Amino acid sequence: MAQLWGGRFTKETDKLVYNFNASISFDQKFYEQDIRGSKAHVKMLAKQGILTEEERDKILEGLEGILADVKAGRLAITSEYEDIHSFVEANLIDRIGDPGKKLHTGRSRNDQVALDMKLYVRDEIDAIDQEVKALLEALQKIMEENVHTYMPGFTHLQKAQPVTLAHHVGAYFEMFRRDRGRLFDIRRRMNTCPLGAGALAGTTYPLDREYTARLLDFDEPTRNSMDSVSDRDYVIELLSALSTIMMHLSRFSEEIILWNSNEYRFVEIDDAYSTGSSIMPQKKNPDIAELVRGKTGRVYGALMSILTTMKGIPLAYNKDMQEDKELTFDAIDTVKGCLALFTGMVSTMQFNKANMEASAKNGFTNATDAADYLVNHGVPFRDAHGIVGQLVLKCIDRGISLDELSLEEYKEISPVFEQDIYEAISMKTCVEKRITLGAPGPDVMEKVIAGNKKYLEEN
């Protein structure tokens, strides 16, 4: 078919060059955004007297028909068109004739594609935000139900001090809450309308860019036409935020993979989110967690790709920028899929509370509390540290926990110990006496959970 830009050229574009240059295979994804932008542009042109009301109405009716037919499957977006803009405009002209040729008045494909991408990204940020919120609601439920579920806390993958499952999951709640904050910031910062910037230097037509911006729910028009058509900062910011979301999902996935192992046995993953082995009947593999962990690199790759693409591009628009779409689309779809599946997995996962508590006891996570007991009875901390170290060695030799030593064995190492040592090093005491905000103690944990609930209700 003839190209919208073909008047300048005397030779047909080579088919290989055409296919290499075309973007219809992927930018058809935002046909709704393209039509929405065109409708706003036409309304503005009529308001400014550049189009008649009759021309406006014919164009709007034609655009609505194209949108309805594409949605219903009656009109296919095919590779005979170079891009989604050509598809919409060519079909509009076919349907309504000469008025359709006025659709492009006062705009360029450069500001048009900038608008379409912004509208698409803005819609997807809202969708991703809802997926993150659904995950936060699943984590909140786990926290509410597990304020008294004791488990080991780790540093260096070594058992360190006792915490609760609510406290541990609460750490991920904070991470994903920050992720929502990043998405909110990006959406606010990008919410300026590039339509009317033209190819790079605006237009001589008396456009009302503020009116167009309002019609499309932008806060204001962009303030520099060259920046308008060449800005991809918001794509980079989004891919950075998506990479951070995936990093958080991957960390949590790694823990679930460990917790699901025979050595830990902290969790039982629902059959719907795991698979068996084709040869080993005893296996139950944490496939979803592993796939989420694996797909993280895919999203990182999209971020590095657009950063590399943009790093050497002079003002204003260059065709390199067409590379912003495919990987961004893929990253968005990947993150949305991972969030939905991960939320389903954690929502149906069963926790083996007895195993968690036993692991905390057997890992000497209460050793610090035994040292604190001595300090509270007048023993210098450095001496207390050495005394408890000897007790741990005695336990390791016998394969028992600190709770299982007799009082006589405690006194052999230090006469300061009395019967109340057992209460001091119980999991319940170890957790409940940690009462500073952010600690796992039940009182402060309940305050955090209440704050989380308020946040989810209001946001």
C-alpha positions, 0 to 999 in steps of 0.5 A, spaced: 500 500 500 502 507 499 505 510 505 503 516 508 509 519 507 510 516 500 510 523 496 517 524 497 520 518 494 520 515 487 522 508 488 518 503 492 521 501 499 525 494 499 520 489 502 526 487 507 527 494 509 520 495 509 519 489 514 525 492 518 522 499 519 515 497 520 512 497 527 505 494 526 507 487 529 508 490 536 505 497 536 498 494 534 498 493 542 495 500 543 490 501 538 485 503 543 490 508 545 491 511 538 484 512 537 483 515 544 488 520 542 485 521 535 478 523 538 481 528 543 485 531 537 479 532 533 475 535 538 480 540 539 481 541 532 473 543 531 473 547 538 479 551 535 475 552 528 480 548 524 475 542 523 467 543 522 463 540 527 460 536 521 467 533 519 469 532 527 462 528 528 464 524 521 471 522 524 469 521 531 463 516 528 469 513 523 474 512 529 468 509 534 467 504 528 474 502 527 475 501 535 468 497 535 470 492 529 477 491 532 475 489 538 469 485 535 474 481 531 471 484 524 477 488 522 484 485 523 490 489 524 495 486 518 502 487 516 500 491 510 500 497 514 507 500 517 504 502 524 498 502 528 497 510 526 497 508 518 492 502 520 487 507 523 488 513 518 487 509 512 481 505 515 478 512 517 479 514 510 476 508 506 470 509 511 468 516 511 472 519 505 476 526 505 474 528 512 478 522 514 484 525 511 484 531 515 485 527 522 492 528 521 492 536 521 497 539 526 500 533 529 506 528 527 507 521 528 512 523 532 508 526 537 502 521 536 507 515 538 509 519 544 502 520 546 500 513 545 506 510 549 504 514 554 497 513 554 499 505 554 504 506 560 499 510 564 494 504 563 499 499 565 502 502 571 495 502 574 494 495 572 500 493 575 499 497 581 493 493 582 497 487 582 501 489 587 496 491 592 493 484 591 499 481 593 500 486 599 493 484 601 495 476 601 501 478 605 497 482 610 492 476 611 498 471 613 501 477 617 494 477 621 494 470 622 501 469 624 503 474 630 505 468 634 508 463 629 515 463 631 521 461 626 528 463 626 531 469 623 537 469 619 543 473 617 548 470 612 543 464 611 545 462 619 540 462 624 540 468 628 535 470 632 527 468 633 522 472 629 515 470 627 512 469 620 508 475 621 515 479 622 518 476 616 513 476 611 512 484 614 519 485 611 516 483 604 510 488 605 514 494 606 518 492 600 512 491 595 509 498 599 515 501 596 514 499 589 507 501 589 510 508 591 515 508 586 509 506 581 505 512 583 511 517 583 512 515 575 505 516 574 505 523 577 511 525 573 510 522 566 503 525 566 504 531 561 501 530 554 506 531 548 500 531 543 501 538 539 509 538 539 509 536 532 515 532 529 519 536 534 518 544 533 510 545 534 505 547 529 503 553 526 496 551 527 492 554 533 492 548 537 489 548 544 494 543 548 491 545 555 484 542 552 487 536 549 491 534 555 484 535 559 481 531 555 486 525 555 486 526 563 493 529 563 495 534 568 498 539 563 501 539 556 509 538 555 513 544 556 518 543 550 516 540 543 523 537 542 523 533 549 516 531 548 518 527 542 524 524 544 523 523 552 523 516 554 525 517 561 518 514 564 519 508 560 526 507 563 523 509 570 518 504 569 523 498 567 527 500 573 521 500 578 519 493 574 526 490 575 525 492 583 519 489 583 522 482 580 528 483 585 523 483 591 519 477 588 525 473 586 528 474 593 521 471 596 521 466 591 528 464 593 526 463 600 520 459 599 524 455 595 528 453 601 522 453 605 519 448 601 526 443 601 526 437 605 531 440 610 527 446 612 520 443 611 517 450 613 511 450 607 507 446 603 506 449 596 499 447 593 499 442 588 496 448 583 503 451 584 508 446 583 509 440 579 512 433 580 518 429 577 517 425 571 522 420 574 522 421 581 515 420 585 517 423 591 518 430 588 514 436 589 517 442 585 516 449 587 516 451 579 512 458 580 517 460 585 523 458 580 520 461 574 519 468 577 526 467 580 528 466 573 524 471 569 527 476 573 533 477 568 528 478 563 526 484 566 533 486 567 534 485 560 529 490 558 531 496 562 539 495 560 536 495 553 533 501 553 538 505 557 543 502 552 538 505 546 537 512 549 545 513 551 547 516 544 541 519 541 541 526 539 535 531 539 530 530 537 526 523 535 530 518 532 528 511 529 532 508 534 526 509 539 522 504 536 526 499 540 522 502 546 516 498 545 517 490 544 521 489 551 517 494 555 511 490 553 514 484 554 517 486 561 510 489 563 506 482 561 512 478 565 511 482 571 503 482 571 504 475 570 509 473 575 505 478 580 498 474 579 501 467 580 506 469 586 500 472 589 496 465 588 502 461 590 502 465 597 495 465 598 494 458 598 501 456 601 500 452 608 505 453 613 508 448 618 508 452 624 511 446 628 517 445 624 518 453 624 519 453 631 523 447 632 528 450 627 528 456 631 530 452 638 535 447 634 539 453 631 540 456 638 537 463 636 535 464 643 543 464 645 543 472 645 537 472 650 541 467 654 547 472 654 542 478 655 540 474 662 547 474 664 548 481 663 541 483 667 544 479 673 551 483 673 555 479 668 559 484 663 556 482 656 563 480 653 564 475 659 556 473 658 558 472 650 563 467 652 559 463 657 553 462 652 558 460 647 561 454 651 553 452 653 552 452 645 558 447 644 556 443 650 549 443 646 552 441 639 556 435 642 550 432 645 545 434 639 540 438 644 538 445 644 539 450 650 532 449 652 534 442 654 540 443 658 539 441 665 540 447 670 546 443 673 549 444 666 548 451 666 551 452 673 557 448 671 558 454 666 556 459 670 553 459 677 549 466 676 544 461 672 537 460 676 531 456 674 528 462 671 533 462 665 528 457 661 523 462 661 528 467 659 530 463 653 523 461 651 521 463 644 515 466 647 519 470 651 525 472 646 520 474 641 515 478 646 520 482 649 522 485 643 518 491 643 521 497 639 517 499 633 519 494 627 521 488 632 517 482 632 513 483 639 506 482 638 504 489 641 508 492 636 507 487 630 499 489 631 500 496 631 504 495 624 498 490 622 493 495 623 497 501 620 498 496 614 490 495 614 489 503 614 494 503 608 490 498 604 483 501 605 486 508 603 490 506 597 
